[in-house]
Amino acid sequence: QVQLVESGGGSVQAGGSLTLSCAASGSISSINAMAWYRQAPGKQRDLVARITSAGSINYADSVKGRFTISRDNAKNAVYLQMTSLEPEDRGVYYCNAAMRWYSSERNYWGQGTQVTVSS
C-alpha cells in the first residue's frame, strides 16, 4: 500500500553528474527517514546516504563530498545529487523509506534505478 517511485538513473562518463528522485505515495503515516542504497552485481546492498525528518544526514565515506542528499517532507520525496561520478559508483540505486509502524518501524523500497559510469 506504500509505493516508492524513482527516476533519474542513466549512463554517464566518469566525472559526470546525475540526480536521482524518489517520492513515496499511498498509505503513509509518518516517515522517520529516507535513504539511498546501491548494489553492484554480486555484492550486497550498501547505504549511500540517509536523511531523517529532522534533517540529520549520513553519507558513506566513498561518496562524501561528491553526493548530496535532500528531502522534501511535505512531498514525501528524497533526492540524491551525484557529481564527480566514478566507475565505482555504478550499480542499482534503491530508494528507502523508514516509516513509523505501531511502536516500531517498517522499511519500504523502490524498484531500483540503474546507474552506469564509464571510464
Residue pairs with C-beta under 8 A, 6 or more apart in sequence:
1 26
1 27
2 24
2 25
2 26
2 27
2 28
2 97
2 99
2 108
3 24
3 25
3 26
3 108
4 22
4 23
4 24
4 95
4 96
4 97
4 108
4 109
4 110
4 111
5 22
5 23
5 25
5 110
5 111
6 20
6 21
6 22
6 93
6 94
6 95
6 110
6 111
6 112
6 113
7 20
7 21
7 22
7 113
8 18
8 19
8 20
8 21
8 80
8 113
9 18
9 20
9 93
9 113
9 114
9 115
10 18
10 114
10 115
10 116
11 115
11 116
11 117
11 118
12 18
12 85
12 115
12 116
12 117
12 118
13 117
13 118
13 119
14 85
14 86
14 87
14 117
14 118
14 119
15 84
15 85
16 85
16 117
17 81
17 82
17 83
17 84
17 85
18 82
18 85
18 115
19 79
19 80
19 81
19 82
20 36
20 79
20 80
20 82
20 93
20 95
20 113
20 115
21 77
21 78
21 79
22 34
22 36
22 77
22 78
22 79
22 95
22 110
23 75
23 76
23 77
24 31
24 34
24 76
24 77
24 97
24 108
25 76
28 76
28 99
29 99
29 100
29 101
30 53
30 99
30 100
31 53
31 73
31 76
31 97
31 98
31 99
31 100
32 52
32 53
32 98
32 99
32 100
32 105
33 50
33 51
33 52
33 53
33 97
33 98
34 50
34 51
34 71
34 78
34 95
34 96
34 97
34 98
35 47
35 48
35 49
35 50
35 51
35 69
35 78
35 95
35 96
35 97
35 98
36 47
36 48
36 49
36 50
36 69
36 78
36 80
36 93
36 94
36 95
36 96
37 45
37 46
37 47
37 48
37 93
37 94
37 96
38 45
38 46
38 48
38 89
38 91
38 92
38 93
38 94
38 115
39 45
39 46
39 91
39 92
39 94
39 112
40 90
40 91
40 92
41 91
43 91
45 94
46 60
47 58
47 60
48 59
48 60
48 63
48 67
48 80
48 93
49 57
49 58
49 59
49 60
49 63
49 67
49 69
49 80
50 57
50 58
50 69
51 57
51 58
51 69
51 70
51 71
51 78
53 71
53 73
55 71
57 69
59 67
59 69
62 88
63 82
63 89
66 82
66 83
66 84
66 85
67 80
67 81
67 82
67 83
68 80
68 81
69 78
69 79
69 80
69 81
70 78
70 79
70 81
71 77
71 78
71 79
72 78
72 79
76 97
78 95
78 97
80 93
82 89
82 115
85 115
85 117
86 117
87 117
87 118
87 119
88 117
89 115
89 117
90 115
90 116
90 117
91 114
91 115
92 112
92 113
92 114
92 115
93 112
93 113
93 114
93 115
94 109
94 110
94 112
95 109
95 110
96 107
96 108
96 109
96 110
97 107
97 108
98 105
98 106
98 107
99 105
99 106
99 107
99 108
